[in-house]
Amino acid sequence: MNIEEKIQKDVNLTTKTSFRIGGLAKFFIDVKEKEDLVEAIRWAREKELKVIYWGGGTNVLVSDQGIDGLVIKFSNFDIKVKGDRLDCGAGASLMRASRMAAGDKLTGFEWAIGIPGTIGGAIRGNAGAYGLYIGSYVETIDVYDTEKERFFTMSRSDGDFSYKKSIFTKRHDLLIWGAVFKLERGNVFEIDKLNEEYMSHRKGTQPNLPNAGCIFKNISYEKVKIENPKLAKEIEEHNPGFVERGMVPVAWLIDQLGIKGKVMGGAKISLQHANFIVNTSNAKAEDVVMLISYIKQQIRDKYLLQL
Ligand SMILES: Cc1cc2nc3c(=O)[nH]c(=O)nc-3n(C[C@H](O)[C@H](O)[C@H](O)COP(=O)(O)OP(=O)(O)OC[C@H]3O[C@@H](n4cnc5c(N)ncnc54)[C@H](O)[C@@H]3O)c2cc1C
């Protein structure tokens, strides 16, 4: 089958996002092999089409007008356990990687147990929870350079990981094809206990309605200390764990504004978690965008902070 035969037309993205929002992708391809990735990008370039890369669609807001271009979804979802290492395709589920690690008595990936999406998406945004981030467990990354049209192996230090960032958030010409993670041998009871704790914490604090996880990144405590010292004191009192890590939880700030439950069209600020927006029924991307602007404005007016 040539590449054109593998490309689908007018694919509905609504069901491919955790937000359940978005129009059609004019062209869409599931990529399982390296050659297909290379050829799909070439095909789009020849036609001067925009290319959008897709993992699990759990951290994106797609326009209701859809995407007038080619969506390339990473579907290389293999995970191999090799001793104390996990070798994962970019399209592999992060949660499955966490479960497989636990099943092989490997510790280090428990924080990932409730985070949807793929390994590729997680590496790009340095996904994490409870003060732990995927970047710390990366040994090597298999990268595709779309300009030079070549694959190469990158070490963790070249991944340039920081809070919610990596080299891939800066260099859009680089794609993640896979990664090897180094974990540790652990105690199966302790691993299971931690997984249960994390899962029950998520169930108790996160909404069931369609969403895309936290909307805003947490902000730096140092920044708040400079811009609003009075607020910084209050934050320290109520969120010592976050402050210890140099962070201010935006959910707490939104909560203090008393705007949880605010609705715009089909979008609503979650009652369970103030940093989540949920799709209550047929929300439009525009509803979410308007609600985001509203929250930003409220935070600016009340706390003199920019989200
Ligand atoms: C209920 C819920 C809970 C969540 N909890 C957390 C949490 O605790 N911590 C956290 O960090 N996040 C959390 N998230 C957000 C989200 O799950 C993560 O950010 C996840 O890592 C995104 O992965 P994805 O595959 O879905 O990426 P997508 O949403 O598909 O894509 C996100 C970005 O990554 C790019 N991308 C995807 N794959 C590749 C690739 N192979 N190479 C280069 N770029 C790529 C895309 O182009 C896009 O820009 C949560 C989301 C939900 C819905």
The ligand as an ORCA input file, in Angstrom:
! r2SCAN-3c Opt
* xyz 0 1
  C      -7.993     13.368     33.056
  C      -6.632     13.903     32.700
  C      -5.639     13.953     33.665
  C      -4.372     14.447     33.348
  N      -3.420     14.484     34.323
  C      -2.182     14.923     34.016
  C      -1.150     14.938     35.007
  O      -1.342     14.553     36.152
  N       0.074     15.385     34.644
  C       0.351     15.807     33.369
  O       1.501     16.174     33.093
  N      -0.611     15.831     32.425
  C      -1.856     15.395     32.703
  N      -2.838     15.402     31.750
  C      -2.557     15.977     30.420
  C      -2.139     14.936     29.362
  O      -2.644     13.672     29.654
  C      -0.637     14.836     29.261
  O      -0.099     16.090     28.975
  C      -0.210     13.824     28.189
  O       1.159     13.565     28.376
  C      -0.458     14.288     26.760
  O      -0.157     13.194     25.900
  P      -0.949     12.929     24.550
  O      -0.327     11.750     23.902
  O      -2.401     12.850     24.773
  O      -0.578     14.236     23.738
  P      -1.508     15.010     22.697
  O      -2.600     15.687     23.447
  O      -1.889     14.127     21.580
  O      -0.471     16.078     22.165
  C       0.059     17.061     23.028
  C       1.207     17.769     22.293
  O       2.276     16.842     22.084
  C       2.616     16.778     20.695
  N       3.031     15.399     20.430
  C       2.329     14.257     20.646
  N       3.067     13.181     20.311
  C       4.258     13.660     19.867
  C       5.457     13.043     19.374
  N       5.569     11.717     19.281
  N       6.491     13.835     19.008
  C       6.390     15.191     19.114
  N       5.288     15.832     19.568
  C       4.241     15.067     19.943
  C       1.356     17.202     19.954
  O       1.657     17.724     18.681
  C       0.810     18.269     20.901
  O       1.472     19.492     20.680
  C      -4.108     14.907     32.036
  C      -5.117     14.851     31.059
  C      -6.366     14.353     31.386
  C      -7.422     14.289     30.324
*
